[in-house]
Amino acid sequence: MHNHTASDRAAALNEARLQYRREQRRIAWRSFVRHRLAFAGSIIVFAVLLLAVFAPVIARFDPLAVDVANRLKGPDAMHWFGTDNFGRDTFSRVAYGARISMFVGISVALITGVLGLLIGLLASYFRRLDYALMRICDGLMAFPAILLAIAIVAAMGPKVGNVILALSVVYTPNVARAVRSVGLVVKEQTYVEALGSLGAGHARILFRHIAPNCLTPVIVQGTFIFADAIISEAALSFLGAGIPAPAASWGNILYDGKMYIFNAWWMVVFPGALLMLTVFGLNMAGDGMRDLLDPHTKDK
């Protein structure tokens, strides 16, 4: 009888926990939908992601197929965004360029988030590591981001992987400093000191108690780094230090169009507009996520 009652209580407790989690998810979703800035930005980013994922289905032409007879042809029913100086379909190249840009942006945001969280946690918890790690971050942040990325890619070679690595090195210090500032505050909380007094290990305190409180700046910074990475990748490709031609990168498309901007405006306007729209959507989503995750930043 006693065992049966204990099992019933455990089942009821588990059900209450599941119900609480479901209710919290519903509240979070309603708050997200009602926040116009975050919701609108997320819709824009999701639309670009769909374009990138379904580019092989949506695009009607091979982005690398040369058709000299139809070069510099304006937008029409066949070529929605016109053709470039080699007769390649601009819409197909823009759609496939979205795949490269979104892949680079997501990869850089994830890598910088993980590395920045780890470095920031170590710097906030261990005084001896703090000085060394932060001086390295200060040294990296002393260089202009695009110049440092160009130097790294030039040394390693223009490839997608090298571009991701270079941008990750450039933007990781930003996340590390944001995490460190939050970690220093959390470390001084009473419950963290109590855990240390009770004999909890450093790893447990760091990753089970301090790290969860530092996720908000990582998520917010990740959205902005996503946008910065897309812009930087396009800039590197435009300067010839990024994705090598003839790959369908937004930066490469803009580079090809700069010589024909007055005669073939579509080569610059369409990829530039999509680049601007994507970054605008990411910044909107980032501002909205900051308001939702940190109520203290809301306008009063």
LOMARFI-236097 format. One record per residue: residue in one letter; z, y, x of N, C-alpha, C in turn. Coordinates in pm, whole numbers. Layout:
N
ZAZA  kolmi    n.up  n.north  n.east   ca.up  ca.north  ca.east    c.up  c.north  c.east
ZAZA      a       Z        Y       X       Z         Y        X       Z        Y       X
...
This chain:
300
ZAZA  kolmi    n.up  n.north  n.east   ca.up  ca.north  ca.east    c.up  c.north  c.east
ZAZA      m       0     -121      84       0         0        0       0      125      87
ZAZA      h      82      120     191      90       236      281     -42      257     354
ZAZA      n    -103      148     401    -231       159      472    -340      212     382
ZAZA      h    -337      167     255    -438       213      159    -425      363     134
ZAZA      t    -303      411     124    -280       555      103    -324      636     224
ZAZA      a    -297      586     345    -337       657      466    -488      665     478
ZAZA      s    -558      556     443    -704       558      449    -763      654     346
ZAZA      d    -701      660     229    -748       755      127    -730      899     173
ZAZA      r    -617      926     238    -594      1062      289    -694     1098     398
ZAZA      a    -724     1001     486    -821      1027      592    -960     1052     535
ZAZA      a    -997      974     434   -1128       993      370   -1136     1129     301
ZAZA      a   -1026     1165     233   -1024      1296      166   -1032     1410     267
ZAZA      l    -964     1392     381    -967      1495      485   -1108     1510     543
ZAZA      n   -1174     1399     568   -1311      1404      620   -1406     1469     520
ZAZA      e   -1388     1436     392   -1472      1496      290   -1449     1647     281
ZAZA      a   -1324     1688     294   -1293      1831      291   -1356     1903     411
ZAZA      r   -1354     1839     526   -1417      1899      643   -1566     1913     626
ZAZA      l   -1631     1809     573   -1775      1815      549   -1809     1924     447
ZAZA      q   -1728     1934     343   -1751      2036      242   -1734     2176     301
ZAZA      y   -1635     2192     387   -1613      2321      452   -1731     2359     541
ZAZA      r   -1783     2261     617   -1897      2288      704   -2021     2323     623
ZAZA      r   -2042     2251     512   -2157      2284      426   -2145     2424     369
ZAZA      e   -2025     2460     329   -2004      2594      273   -2026     2701     379
ZAZA      q   -1980     2674     502   -2002      2770      610   -2150     2787     640
ZAZA      r   -2226     2677     636   -2371      2687      659   -2439     2766     548
ZAZA      r   -2395     2745     425   -2453      2822      314   -2423     2970     328
ZAZA      i   -2300     3003     366   -2263      3144      385   -2345     3206     498
ZAZA      a   -2360     3132     608   -2438      3183      722   -2583     3205     682
ZAZA      w   -2641     3112     605   -2781      3125      563   -2798     3245     470
ZAZA      r   -2704     3262     375   -2714      3377      285   -2703     3509     361
ZAZA      s   -2613     3513     459   -2600      3635      539   -2726     3663     618
ZAZA      f   -2787     3557     670   -2910      3573      748   -3024     3624     660
ZAZA      v   -3039     3567     541   -3148      3608      452   -3127     3752     404
ZAZA      r   -3002     3789     381   -2976      3925      332   -2992     4031     441
ZAZA      h   -2985     3989     566   -3002      4085      676   -3151     4104     699
ZAZA      r   -3204     4214     650   -3350      4234      650   -3408     4235     790
ZAZA      l   -3337     4294     885   -3388      4305     1020   -3406     4168    1084
ZAZA      a   -3302     4087    1077   -3308      3954     1137   -3409     3866    1065
ZAZA      f   -3411     3872     933   -3501      3786      855   -3647     3823     879
ZAZA      a   -3678     3952     876   -3817      3996      897   -3864     3961    1038
ZAZA      g   -3779     3987    1138   -3817      3952     1275   -3839     3804    1292
ZAZA      s   -3754     3722    1231   -3769      3577     1242   -3898     3530    1174
ZAZA      i   -3936     3592    1063   -4060      3555      996   -4180     3582    1087
ZAZA      i   -4178     3697    1155   -4288      3731     1246   -4296     3630    1360
ZAZA      v   -4182     3600    1421   -4180      3505     1533   -4223     3367    1486
ZAZA      f   -4179     3326    1368   -4217      3195     1315   -4367     3188    1289
ZAZA      a   -4426     3298    1241   -4570      3300     1217   -4647     3285    1348
ZAZA      v   -4602     3351    1453   -4669      3339     1583   -4651     3197    1638
ZAZA      l   -4534     3138    1617   -4512      3000     1659   -4606     2905    1587
ZAZA      l   -4626     2926    1458   -4721      2843     1383   -4862     2859    1438
ZAZA      l   -4900     2982    1470   -5032      3005     1530   -5046     2930    1661
ZAZA      a   -4941     2930    1741   -4945      2862     1870   -4953     2710    1852
ZAZA      v   -4870     2656    1763   -4865      2510     1745   -4995     2457    1686
ZAZA      f   -5050     2529    1589   -5169      2482     1519   -5297     2547    1570
ZAZA      a   -5293     2599    1691   -5413      2662     1748   -5533     2567    1751
ZAZA      p   -5517     2439    1790   -5634      2349     1789   -5694     2328    1651
ZAZA      v   -5612     2346    1547   -5661      2327     1411   -5723     2456    1357
ZAZA      i   -5658     2568    1386   -5704      2697     1331   -5826     2749    1406
ZAZA      a   -5825     2738    1537   -5935      2792     1618   -6063     2712    1593
ZAZA      r   -6172     2781    1573   -6298      2715     1540   -6382     2685    1664
ZAZA      f   -6346     2744    1776   -6426      2729     1897   -6336     2692    2015
ZAZA      d   -6399     2635    2116   -6330      2608     2242   -6304     2741    2312
ZAZA      p   -6179     2769    2349   -6150      2899     2412   -6217     2917    2547
ZAZA      l   -6265     2811    2608   -6330      2820     2739   -6481     2805    2730
ZAZA      a   -6533     2783    2609   -6678      2761     2592   -6754     2893    2610
ZAZA      v   -6846     2897    2705   -6926      3017     2734   -7053     3015    2651
ZAZA      d   -7083     3129    2589   -7205      3145     2509   -7264     3282    2540
ZAZA      v   -7343     3287    2646   -7393      3415     2695   -7478     3486    2592
ZAZA      a   -7546     3412    2506   -7634      3473     2405   -7556     3557    2305
ZAZA      n   -7427     3527    2286   -7345      3600     2188   -7235     3682    2255
ZAZA      r   -7254     3724    2379   -7152      3800     2449   -7134     3939    2388
ZAZA      l   -7008     3987    2388   -6971      4119     2337   -7016     4141    2193
ZAZA      k   -7005     4036    2115   -7041      4045     1974   -6920     4087    1893
ZAZA      g   -6935     4182    1802   -6824      4233     1725   -6769     4134    1625
ZAZA      p   -6654     4164    1565   -6596      4074     1465   -6687     4054    1346
ZAZA      d   -6702     3930    1302   -6781      3896     1184   -6725     3769    1122
ZAZA      a   -6798     3713    1027   -6750      3594      957   -6742     3472    1050
ZAZA      m   -6825     3469    1154   -6825      3356     1246   -6718     3372    1354
ZAZA      h   -6715     3489    1413   -6617      3519     1518   -6523     3628    1465
ZAZA      w   -6407     3587    1416   -6316      3681     1347   -6271     3795    1436
ZAZA      f   -6247     3768    1563   -6204      3871     1657   -6316     3908    1754
ZAZA      g   -6439     3873    1724   -6550      3902     1813   -6556     3806    1931
ZAZA      t   -6641     3838    2027   -6653      3757     2149   -6633     3845    2271
ZAZA      d   -6603     3782    2384   -6578      3858     2506   -6703     3868    2592
ZAZA      n   -6685     3911    2716   -6799      3935     2804   -6870     3808    2847
ZAZA      f   -6811     3691    2821   -6877      3563     2848   -6921     3492    2721
ZAZA      g   -6906     3558    2609   -6944      3498     2482   -6838     3404    2424
ZAZA      r   -6720     3402    2483   -6613      3317     2432   -6549     3379    2308
ZAZA      d   -6511     3295    2213   -6452      3342     2089   -6314     3402    2116
ZAZA      t   -6296     3529    2082   -6170      3598     2114   -6054     3545    2031
ZAZA      f   -6079     3510    1904   -5970      3458     1822   -5918     3327    1879
ZAZA      s   -6007     3239    1921   -5964      3112     1979   -5882     3135    2105
ZAZA      r   -5926     3230    2186   -5853      3258     2310   -5717     3321    2280
ZAZA      v   -5710     3407    2180   -5581      3467     2143   -5487     3360    2087
ZAZA      a   -5540     3269    2005   -5456      3163     1948   -5403     3071    2057
ZAZA      y   -5490     3030    2149   -5443      2945     2259   -5355     3023    2356
ZAZA      g   -5380     3152    2368   -5293      3235     2451   -5152     3242    2396
ZAZA      a   -5139     3234    2262   -5006      3233     2201   -4929     3109    2244
ZAZA      r   -4999     2998    2266   -4930      2876     2312   -4868     2898    2449
ZAZA      i   -4944     2959    2539   -4893      2984     2674   -4777     3082    2670
ZAZA      s   -4795     3191    2597   -4691      3295     2593   -4562     3243    2531
ZAZA      m   -4572     3171    2419   -4453      3120     2354   -4385     3012    2438
ZAZA      f   -4465     2929    2504   -4408      2826     2591   -4331     2889    2707
ZAZA      v   -4392     2990    2769   -4325      3059     2879   -4199     3129    2830
ZAZA      g   -4208     3197    2716   -4093      3269     2663   -3977     3177    2629
ZAZA      i   -4006     3067    2559   -3900      2973     2521   -3839     2909    2645
ZAZA      s   -3923     2870    2740   -3873      2804     2861   -3782     2897    2940
ZAZA      v   -3825     3021    2958   -3744      3117     3034   -3613     3146    2962
ZAZA      a   -3618     3161    2828   -3495      3188     2752   -3396     3073    2764
ZAZA      l   -3444     2949    2758   -3354      2833     2768   -3295     2821    2909
ZAZA      i   -3381     2835    3010   -3333      2819     3148   -3233     2929    3183
ZAZA      t   -3266     3052    3150   -3174      3162     3181   -3045     3150    3101
ZAZA      g   -3054     3099    2977   -2933      3082     2898   -2837     2981    2960
ZAZA      v   -2892     2867    3004   -2808      2763     3064   -2752     2810    3199
ZAZA      l   -2840     2860    3286   -2795      2903     3418   -2701     3024    3408
ZAZA      g   -2736     3119    3323   -2651      3237     3308   -2515     3203    3253
ZAZA      l   -2509     3109    3158   -2381      3067     3103   -2296     3000    3211
ZAZA      l   -2356     2912    3289   -2281      2843     3394   -2231     2939    3501
ZAZA      i   -2320     3027    3548   -2281      3122     3652   -2175     3219    3600
ZAZA      g   -2192     3268    3479   -2096      3361     3421   -1960     3298    3401
ZAZA      l   -1958     3172    3356   -1830      3104     3338   -1757     3085    3471
ZAZA      l   -1830     3040    3572   -1769      3019     3703   -1717     3150    3761
ZAZA      a   -1796     3257    3744   -1755      3386     3799   -1633     3443    3728
ZAZA      s   -1623     3420    3599   -1510      3475     3523   -1381     3396    3545
ZAZA      y   -1394     3270    3580   -1275      3184     3591   -1221     3173    3733
ZAZA      f   -1312     3170    3832   -1269      3154     3971   -1291     3285    4045
ZAZA      r   -1184     3345    4092   -1191      3475     4157   -1277     3470    4285
ZAZA      r   -1262     3363    4363   -1336      3355     4489   -1486     3343    4465
ZAZA      l   -1525     3270    4362   -1667      3258     4331   -1722     3386    4267
ZAZA      d   -1635     3459    4202   -1678      3580     4132   -1749     3677    4225
ZAZA      y   -1686     3707    4336   -1743      3806     4428   -1879     3760    4481
ZAZA      a   -1887     3635    4525   -2013      3586     4583   -2124     3581    4479
ZAZA      l   -2095     3526    4361   -2198      3511     4259   -2245     3647    4207
ZAZA      m   -2152     3738    4186   -2191      3868     4133   -2267     3952    4236
ZAZA      r   -2237     3934    4364   -2314      4008     4465   -2457     3956    4472
ZAZA      i   -2474     3825    4453   -2610      3769     4448   -2684     3825    4326
ZAZA      c   -2616     3829    4213   -2678      3884     4092   -2712     4031    4110
ZAZA      d   -2623     4107    4173   -2650      4248     4199   -2772     4265    4289
ZAZA      g   -2783     4177    4389   -2898      4185     4478   -3028     4158    4406
ZAZA      l   -3028     4060    4316   -3150      4030     4240   -3183     4142    4140
ZAZA      m   -3080     4199    4079   -3102      4306     3982   -3140     4438    4048
ZAZA      a   -3121     4448    4179   -3158      4572     4249   -3309     4590    4256
ZAZA      f   -3383     4479    4250   -3529      4486     4254   -3584     4506    4113
ZAZA      p   -3688     4586    4096   -3756      4591     3966   -3803     4452    3925
ZAZA      a   -3784     4418    3799   -3808      4281     3753   -3950     4235    3780
ZAZA      i   -4047     4319    3749   -4187      4277     3763   -4225     4261    3910
ZAZA      l   -4170     4346    3998   -4202      4336     4140   -4142     4210    4200
ZAZA      l   -4019     4177    4161   -3957      4054     4210   -4033     3932    4160
ZAZA      a   -4075     3935    4035   -4152      3822     3981   -4286     3807    4053
ZAZA      i   -4352     3918    4082   -4479      3914     4154   -4458     3854    4293
ZAZA      a   -4350     3894    4361   -4324      3843     4495   -4301     3693    4493
ZAZA      i   -4224     3645    4394   -4195      3502     4386   -4320     3422    4354
ZAZA      v   -4398     3468    4258   -4520      3396     4220   -4622     3400    4334
ZAZA      a   -4631     3513    4404   -4724      3522     4516   -4687     3424    4627
ZAZA      a   -4556     3403    4647   -4512      3311     4751   -4532     3165    4711
ZAZA      m   -4522     3135    4581   -4528      2996     4535   -4663     2956    4479
ZAZA      g   -4744     3054    4436   -4874      3024     4379   -4877     3051    4230
ZAZA      p   -4993     3096    4179   -5005      3130     4036   -5022     3006    3948
ZAZA      k   -4911     2954    3897   -4913      2842     3803   -4811     2870    3693
ZAZA      v   -4827     2800    3581   -4736      2823     3469   -4592     2793    3510
ZAZA      g   -4571     2682    3579   -4436      2646     3622   -4375     2748    3714
ZAZA      n   -4456     2802    3804   -4405      2903     3897   -4374     3035    3827
ZAZA      v   -4454     3068    3726   -4426      3189     3647   -4293     3174    3574
ZAZA      i   -4269     3056    3515   -4142      3032     3445   -4026     3039    3543
ZAZA      l   -4042     2979    3660   -3935      2982     3761   -3908     3125    3807
ZAZA      a   -4012     3201    3833   -3994      3338     3880   -3923     3424    3776
ZAZA      l   -3965     3414    3650   -3902      3494     3546   -3759     3449    3519
ZAZA      s   -3731     3321    3536   -3594      3271     3520   -3503     3329    3626
ZAZA      v   -3552     3336    3748   -3473      3396     3857   -3448     3544    3829
ZAZA      v   -3547     3610    3774   -3536      3754     3749   -3435     3785    3640
ZAZA      y   -3432     3704    3532   -3352      3739     3415   -3218     3667    3406
ZAZA      t   -3195     3567    3488   -3066      3497     3483   -2947     3590    3512
ZAZA      p   -2955     3682    3609   -2839      3771     3634   -2795     3851    3511
ZAZA      n   -2889     3889    3424   -2851      3963     3303   -2760     3881    3213
ZAZA      v   -2796     3754    3195   -2714      3667     3111   -2581     3638    3179
ZAZA      a   -2583     3614    3310   -2461      3583     3383   -2360     3697    3373
ZAZA      r   -2406     3819    3384   -2314      3933     3375   -2257     3948    3235
ZAZA      a   -2339     3924    3133   -2290      3934     2995   -2185     3827    2967
ZAZA      v   -2210     3705    3014   -2114      3596     2994   -1986     3623    3072
ZAZA      r   -1998     3672    3193   -1879      3701     3275   -1789     3802    3207
ZAZA      s   -1848     3906    3149   -1766      4009     3085   -1687     3953    2968
ZAZA      v   -1748     3864    2891   -1677      3801     2780   -1576     3699    2831
ZAZA      g   -1616     3622    2933   -1527      3521     2988   -1400     3579    3045
ZAZA      l   -1408     3696    3108   -1288      3759     3164   -1188     3795    3055
ZAZA      v   -1239     3835    2939   -1150      3870     2828   -1087     3743    2770
ZAZA      v   -1169     3639    2749   -1118      3515     2690   -1017     3449    2782
ZAZA      k   -1041     3457    2912    -952      3393     3009    -809     3447    2999
ZAZA      e    -793     3572    2960    -660      3633     2953    -590     3608    2821
ZAZA      q    -654     3535    2730    -590      3506     2602    -471     3412    2621
ZAZA      t    -377     3422    2531    -253      3346     2544    -278     3195    2538
ZAZA      y    -366     3152    2450    -387      3008     2435    -450     2947    2560
ZAZA      v    -532     3025    2634    -591      2975     2758    -481     2959    2864
ZAZA      e    -391     3057    2873    -279      3044     2966    -189     2927    2929
ZAZA      a    -171     2903    2799     -88      2791     2755    -151     2657    2793
ZAZA      l    -284     2650    2780    -353      2526     2818    -333     2497    2966
ZAZA      g    -342     2601    3050    -320      2581     3192    -178     2538    3222
ZAZA      s     -83     2593    3148      57      2556     3170      85     2412    3129
ZAZA      l       9     2363    3029      27      2226     2982     -47     2124    3067
ZAZA      g    -117     2171    3169    -183      2080     3261    -328     2051    3231
ZAZA      a    -392     2129    3142    -535      2108     3113    -618     2139    3237
ZAZA      g    -721     2060    3261    -805      2078     3378    -897     2198    3365
ZAZA      h    -947     2243    3478   -1036      2359     3477   -1162     2334    3394
ZAZA      a   -1219     2215    3407   -1343      2185     3334   -1319     2190    3184
ZAZA      r   -1207     2135    3138   -1177      2137     2995   -1158     2279    2944
ZAZA      i   -1085     2359    3018   -1062      2498     2976   -1194     2574    2973
ZAZA      l   -1276     2556    3075   -1402      2630     3084   -1498     2594    2972
ZAZA      f   -1525     2463    2958   -1636      2421     2872   -1595     2391    2728
ZAZA      r   -1466     2371    2703   -1424      2342     2566   -1357     2461    2498
ZAZA      h   -1312     2559    2576   -1238      2669     2514   -1297     2806    2547
ZAZA      i   -1343     2826    2671   -1400      2957     2706   -1549     2963    2671
ZAZA      a   -1623     2857    2705   -1768      2856     2682   -1807     2882    2536
ZAZA      p   -1743     2818    2436   -1783      2846     2297   -1770     2993    2257
ZAZA      n   -1675     3063    2318   -1657      3205     2287   -1760     3293    2357
ZAZA      c   -1835     3235    2451   -1936      3311     2525   -2079     3284    2475
ZAZA      l   -2093     3205    2370   -2227      3169     2322   -2297     3285    2252
ZAZA      t   -2218     3373    2189   -2280      3485     2117   -2364     3574    2209
ZAZA      p   -2312     3622    2323   -2398      3702     2411   -2515     3624    2467
ZAZA      v   -2499     3492    2486   -2610      3411     2536   -2723     3407    2435
ZAZA      i   -2688     3387    2307   -2790      3380     2202   -2860     3514    2186
ZAZA      v   -2783     3621    2184   -2842      3754     2167   -2929     3790    2287
ZAZA      q   -2877     3769    2408   -2955      3797     2527   -3080     3709    2533
ZAZA      g   -3069     3585    2482   -3183      3495     2485   -3302     3548    2407
ZAZA      t   -3277     3612    2292   -3388      3666     2213   -3457     3780    2287
ZAZA      f   -3379     3866    2352   -3439      3977     2426   -3512     3928    2551
ZAZA      i   -3455     3827    2618   -3522      3771     2735   -3651     3701    2694
ZAZA      f   -3651     3638    2578   -3773      3578     2523   -3884     3683    2517
ZAZA      a   -3851     3800    2460   -3949      3907     2449   -3990     3961    2586
ZAZA      d   -3892     3981    2674   -3923      4032     2808   -4010     3934    2886
ZAZA      a   -3986     3803    2868   -4064      3703     2939   -4209     3704    2894
ZAZA      i   -4232     3725    2764   -4370      3730     2713   -4442     3851    2772
ZAZA      i   -4373     3966    2773   -4435      4086     2830   -4461     4068    2979
ZAZA      s   -4364     4012    3050   -4378      3995     3195   -4489     3896    3229
ZAZA      e   -4500     3788    3151   -4607      3691     3175   -4743     3756    3154
ZAZA      a   -4756     3836    3049   -4883      3906     3025   -4911     4005    3138
ZAZA      a   -4807     4074    3185   -4826      4170     3294   -4867     4100    3423
ZAZA      l   -4802     3986    3453   -4838      3912     3573   -4982     3862    3567
ZAZA      s   -5021     3809    3452   -5159      3761     3437   -5258     3876    3444
ZAZA      f   -5221     3990    3387   -5310      4107     3392   -5330     4155    3535
ZAZA      l   -5225     4142    3616   -5233      4185     3756   -5291     4078    3848
ZAZA      g   -5320     3961    3793   -5377      3854     3873   -5275     3769    3945
ZAZA      a   -5146     3783    3910   -5041      3706     3977   -4974     3607    3883
ZAZA      g   -5033     3585    3766   -4971      3497     3668   -5054     3373    3644
ZAZA      i   -5084     3349    3517   -5163      3231     3479   -5305     3250    3531
ZAZA      p   -5357     3158    3613   -5491      3178     3671   -5601     3172    3567
ZAZA      a   -5702     3256    3584   -5821      3252     3497   -5897     3123    3524
ZAZA      p   -5972     3073    3423   -6003      3133     3292   -5911     3090    3181
ZAZA      a   -5786     3053    3211   -5693      3010     3107   -5677     3119    3003
ZAZA      a   -5660     3077    2877   -5651      3171     2766   -5510     3228    2757
ZAZA      s   -5479     3320    2846   -5351      3391     2842   -5375     3531    2789
ZAZA      w   -5276     3585    2718   -5292      3721     2665   -5316     3821    2777
ZAZA      g   -5250     3802    2890   -5272      3892     3003   -5413     3880    3057
ZAZA      n   -5466     3758    3066   -5603      3739     3114   -5704     3799    3017
ZAZA      i   -5679     3786    2887   -5770      3844     2787   -5772     3996    2800
ZAZA      l   -5654     4055    2817   -5648      4201     2834   -5715     4245    2964
ZAZA      y   -5700     4164    3067   -5765      4196     3195   -5918     4194    3181
ZAZA      d   -5970     4093    3110   -6115      4086     3089   -6163     4202    3003
ZAZA      g   -6079     4249    2911   -6123      4353     2819   -6112     4494    2873
ZAZA      k   -6041     4514    2985   -6019      4651     3033   -6150     4718    3075
ZAZA      m   -6248     4639    3120   -6376      4695     3163   -6467     4728    3044
ZAZA      y   -6433     4674    2927   -6520      4692     2810   -6444     4756    2694
ZAZA      i   -6339     4830    2726   -6253      4883     2622   -6326     4980    2529
ZAZA      f   -6427     5049    2577   -6501      5145     2493   -6617     5079    2420
ZAZA      n   -6674     4973    2478   -6788      4906     2417   -6747     4786    2333
ZAZA      a   -6636     4721    2368   -6588      4602     2296   -6437     4615    2275
ZAZA      w   -6398     4707    2187   -6257      4738     2166   -6176     4616    2120
ZAZA      w   -6243     4523    2052   -6172      4406     1999   -6113     4317    2108
ZAZA      m   -6168     4324    2228   -6115      4242     2337   -5976     4286    2379
ZAZA      v   -5941     4411    2350   -5811      4466     2388   -5719     4482    2267
ZAZA      v   -5777     4525    2154   -5695      4558     2038   -5626     4435    1980
ZAZA      f   -5699     4328    1958   -5641      4210     1892   -5534     4140    1976
ZAZA      p   -5560     4107    2102   -5451      4046     2180   -5335     4142    2204
ZAZA      g   -5367     4271    2224   -5260      4369     2242   -5175     4384    2118
ZAZA      a   -5238     4383    2000   -5164      4395     1875   -5074     4274    1852
ZAZA      l   -5125     4155    1881   -5043      4035     1863   -4927     4031    1963
ZAZA      l   -4951     4075    2085   -4844      4084     2184   -4737     4182    2138
ZAZA      m   -4780     4297    2090   -4685      4398     2043   -4608     4348    1921
ZAZA      l   -4677     4281    1829   -4612      4230     1708   -4509     4122    1742
ZAZA      t   -4542     4035    1836   -4449      3929     1875   -4322     3987    1938
ZAZA      v   -4339     4080    2029   -4224      4141     2095   -4142     4221    1995
ZAZA      f   -4209     4289    1905   -4139      4366     1801   -4057     4272    1713
ZAZA      g   -4114     4158    1674   -4041      4062     1592   -3921     4004    1665
ZAZA      l   -3936     3974    1793   -3825      3921     1871   -3713     4023    1886
ZAZA      n   -3748     4147    1907   -3645      4251     1918   -3572     4273    1785
ZAZA      m   -3648     4267    1676   -3584      4278     1544   -3488     4161    1522
ZAZA      a   -3533     4040    1555   -3448      3922     1538   -3325     3932    1628
ZAZA      g   -3343     3981    1750   -3230      3995     1842   -3128     4095    1791
ZAZA      d   -3174     4210    1743   -3081      4309     1687   -3007     4253    1567
ZAZA      g   -3082     4181    1481   -3018      4123     1364   -2916     4016    1400
ZAZA      m   -2950     3930    1497   -2855      3827     1540   -2730     3889    1601
ZAZA      r   -2746     3998    1673   -2631      4066     1730   -2538     4117    1619
ZAZA      d   -2596     4172    1514   -2514      4221     1403   -2444     4106    1330
ZAZA      l   -2514     3995    1312   -2458      3882     1239   -2350     3810    1318
ZAZA      l   -2373     3792    1449   -2280      3716     1531   -2162     3800    1581
ZAZA      d   -2183     3931    1589   -2075      4020     1637   -2057     4132    1537
ZAZA      p   -1971     4116    1439   -1953      4218     1334   -1910     4354    1387
ZAZA      h   -1851     4359    1508   -1804      4487     1563   -1918     4580    1596
ZAZA      t   -2043     4524    1609   -2156      4609     1644   -2226     4665    1521
ZAZA      k   -2182     4628    1403   -2247      4679     1283   -2221     4830    1268
ZAZA      d   -2320     4895    1211   -2304      5038     1185   -2201     5058    1075
ZAZA      k   -2114     5150    1100   -2009      5178     1000   -2059     5284     903
